[in-house]
Amino acid sequence: MLELIFKGLLQWLFDLLINITEYLANSLLTIFSMDLEYFETQIPITTDIVNIMAGFGWALLIGNLVFQAIKTMATGLGFEGEDPKLLFTRTFVMTFFLVFSRQICDIGLGITKSVIELLQIPEIVQVPQLAESTFSVPGDASWLLVIIVGIILIVQIVKLFFEIGERYVIVTMLTIFSPLAFAMGGSKNTADIFKGWVRMFASMCLMMI
């Protein structure tokens, strides 16, 4: 009698764990849309943060231009400056990128979304539950081993879910702070920061795929 109660309790808990896993998986499918709509819906202040970052981007771009220009004019005092033509050309190009930073990021996210769609991500996730026949054999403890292995697999799946969610948050943050990255591409001395952002953004999109 106690064995039946214990078996029924574990079966109920395991089924509950499977249902929770399915809920997490189905919620995660929204992330694969690869746009900021989900993030903006959950955190409405995101739009205001994007506008603030755009303002900081303009301040950094203009400030960096002025600073590098002053260094160029002070080359006679031992400072190492850039070619003014290249400096102003870089700044002009990055001005265009800064204005359309969100659209540029959306292009990268759109390409990632298209590849994900080609991989045929399912519209719904269903985790198969254990058959009743697994629990119906009296005196057989193999069902306990099945539950233990199932729990281990579910834990690994949940860890994967959180890792995918982490990648999505990183991609979102990189998109929000993209004006700052484009502002840093205005001069040769700060171009490495912009290149580092590009590499990280591209690698995060690849990781999502």
SVG drawing of the C-alpha trace seen along z (x, -y; Angstrom):
<svg xmlns="http://www.w3.org/2000/svg" viewBox="-2 -73 59 81">
<polyline fill="none" stroke="black" stroke-width="0.4" points="0.0,0.0 2.8,-2.4 4.6,-1.5 1.5,-2.5 1.2,-5.8 4.9,-6.5 4.8,-5.6 1.7,-7.7 3.2,-10.7 6.4,-10.5 4.5,-10.1 2.4,-13.2 5.5,-15.2 7.3,-14.1 4.2,-15.0 4.1,-18.4 7.8,-18.9 7.2,-18.0 4.3,-20.5 6.5,-23.2 9.2,-22.4 6.7,-22.6 5.5,-26.0 9.1,-27.3 9.9,-25.9 6.7,-27.4 7.5,-30.8 11.0,-30.6 9.8,-30.2 8.8,-33.9 12.5,-34.8 13.3,-33.3 11.3,-36.1 14.7,-37.9 13.3,-41.4 12.9,-43.8 9.1,-43.6 9.1,-40.9 11.7,-42.7 9.9,-46.1 6.6,-44.5 8.0,-43.0 10.1,-46.1 8.3,-49.3 11.1,-51.6 13.3,-50.1 12.1,-52.7 13.2,-55.5 16.6,-53.8 17.1,-53.6 16.5,-57.3 18.9,-58.1 21.6,-55.9 21.1,-57.7 21.7,-61.0 24.8,-59.7 26.0,-58.3 25.8,-61.8 27.6,-63.3 30.4,-60.7 30.7,-61.0 31.0,-64.8 33.2,-64.8 35.5,-62.2 35.8,-64.3 36.7,-67.4 39.2,-65.6 40.9,-63.9 41.0,-67.1 42.6,-69.0 45.2,-66.2 45.9,-66.6 46.4,-70.3 48.7,-69.7 51.0,-67.3 53.8,-69.9 53.7,-69.5 54.5,-65.8 50.9,-64.4 50.1,-61.7 47.1,-62.7 45.1,-61.3 44.9,-62.5 42.1,-65.2 40.7,-63.9 40.4,-60.4 39.0,-61.6 36.2,-63.6 35.5,-60.9 35.2,-58.3 33.0,-60.6 30.7,-61.3 30.3,-57.6 29.6,-56.8 27.1,-59.6 25.1,-57.7 25.4,-54.5 24.4,-56.2 21.2,-57.6 20.2,-54.2 21.7,-52.1 18.4,-50.5 17.6,-49.6 21.1,-48.2 20.7,-46.0 17.3,-44.9 18.8,-43.8 21.3,-41.6 18.5,-40.2 16.3,-39.7 18.9,-37.6 19.3,-35.5 15.5,-35.1 15.4,-33.9 18.0,-31.3 16.2,-30.1 13.0,-29.8 14.8,-27.7 15.8,-25.4 12.0,-24.9 11.7,-25.8 8.5,-24.1 5.5,-26.3 4.9,-24.4 7.0,-22.1 5.6,-18.9 7.6,-16.8 6.4,-13.1 5.2,-11.8 5.8,-8.3 3.3,-5.7 1.0,-4.2 2.5,-0.8 5.8,-1.9 4.2,-2.2 1.8,0.8 4.2,3.7 4.1,4.6 7.4,5.2 9.4,3.6 11.5,0.6 12.6,-0.2 10.1,-3.2 12.2,-4.8 15.3,-4.7 13.3,-6.1 12.2,-9.1 15.7,-9.7 17.1,-9.8 14.1,-11.9 14.8,-14.5 18.4,-14.7 17.5,-15.3 14.9,-17.9 17.5,-19.7 19.8,-19.9 17.0,-21.2 16.1,-23.9 19.8,-24.9 19.8,-25.2 16.6,-27.3 18.2,-29.8 21.4,-29.9 19.3,-30.8 17.4,-33.4 20.8,-34.8 21.9,-35.1 18.7,-36.9 19.2,-39.4 22.8,-40.0 21.7,-40.6 19.0,-43.0 21.6,-44.9 24.0,-45.1 21.2,-46.5 20.1,-49.1 23.7,-50.3 24.6,-50.2 24.7,-54.0 27.6,-54.1 29.4,-51.5 28.9,-53.4 30.0,-56.6 33.3,-54.9 34.0,-54.1 34.6,-57.8 38.3,-57.7 41.2,-55.3 42.1,-55.3 38.6,-54.2 37.8,-52.0 38.7,-48.8 35.7,-49.3 33.4,-49.4 35.1,-46.4 34.7,-44.5 31.0,-45.4 30.5,-44.1 32.3,-40.8 30.2,-40.3 26.9,-41.1 27.7,-38.8 28.8,-36.0 25.7,-36.3 23.4,-36.1 25.3,-33.0 24.9,-31.5 21.2,-32.1 21.1,-30.1"/>
</svg>
